[in-house]
Amino acid sequence: MERYRLIVAAHEILSDPAKRRAYDKTGAGWNGRPENEPPRHYWTSHGEAKWSGFDTNDSPFRNATWEDWEKWYQRQSGKKQSPVYTSNGGFLTLIISVVFLGAFGQSLRVEDYGSMFRRQVEQVHDDASKYMRQRRVETQDFKNRDARLQSFLRTRDPHGYGVDDPREASYQKLLPEPETCISDVVHQQGQQTSRGTNTYLVGTGASRLLIDTGEGKPVWASALASLLKCERTTITKALVTHWHPDHVGGFEQLLDLCPEAKIYENDPPKGVEPIETSQIFETEGATIKAFYCPGHTSNHMSFILEEEDAMFTGDNVLGHGTAVFEDLATYLQSLKEMKQQFKGRAYPGHGAVIEDGPAKIQEYLEHRQEREQQVLDLLKTAGDEGMTPMEIVKVIYKDYPQNLWEPACNGVLQILRKLELEGRVCKAGEGRWRMKD
């Protein structure tokens, strides 16, 4: 019934134009409102009619039609609002302009990136060309690759019998140009010398320490003289890691440059001062502690730079490849002790500075353990007949150049002697070895 009553009331209002106008204006005729209720107005003190609120007769929210909304929005300006249209041509022009602007911006970016890449490629080509010219000059006296490899082995350690991994970048390039380095207690700096041994100038004052003296080549002495002049300093003490000629060859040249310098070495020759383990050497900006670590040689010393918690490792730990040794068991024990002495950099006798010295020493220990296990595995399969060191080398180092087998054979022999001392292997005749029963 209620629904029917609403339909009848709506029909009555909408069918009569006068009632419909009254309803549209004031809501008259609905919900009991009088059909001709006079409008209510609220006046301001200035006498101007204003909209009185959401629940008043003049509110556009009360039974408003679209025409009412238009009138209400235009009540102040008095102007009729109308939508703004643009032509299809204008819109298309706008789109094309935006596309062209975007394409132009992208072309500028592509050109900039292209120029940058071209400059990088040109720089790489220039660097490669300079390097290749330098290498050709350095190797012009070598007739073939074997000659270059032999030169590499002689330069690295004329008294050693180790072998580098031929897959390493440093091996492929032969030896990189070493550096005459200044410790970080001054600032990191390199002076190019001839290919060979690293030497280190340590300290910050007018008198400093030198670690190793190089091979005695004139180019090294010239570089050292220039460095001392640039730093306005002299050398009062030179500390030698071991007796090999590529580390003691510059004695005379050093004394020519710095006549007052004293040279220190463990188990020294005549005219050289001795070094004892834990001996302290001090200079402005640096404190050096000596540490005895035989293996590479019987008199090998390393030196701890206390300000950096770093170590000058000599030839026990290198910046490339693996080191050689006179006695494997002694060498491994020295590596373990060296690892406990410092936590920072390792400054090697050959190759680049090692940022994490203890980690590199751990690599050396693991490498030696791996080689030892390879030898044991081969002897287990050889039976009572056993194998010679060269037969072992031909298996373990089969991927290496044959001219490296002879020096590698000495390393395998050192492993066999260590295992013999441990009671794990024994000799099986002239030059042959087998597992011990």
Summary of the structure (lengths in Angstrom):
residues: 437
radius of gyration: 45.9
end to end distance: 115.5
largest distance: 136.0
contacts: 1283
relative contact order: 0.07
helix: 44%
strand: 14%
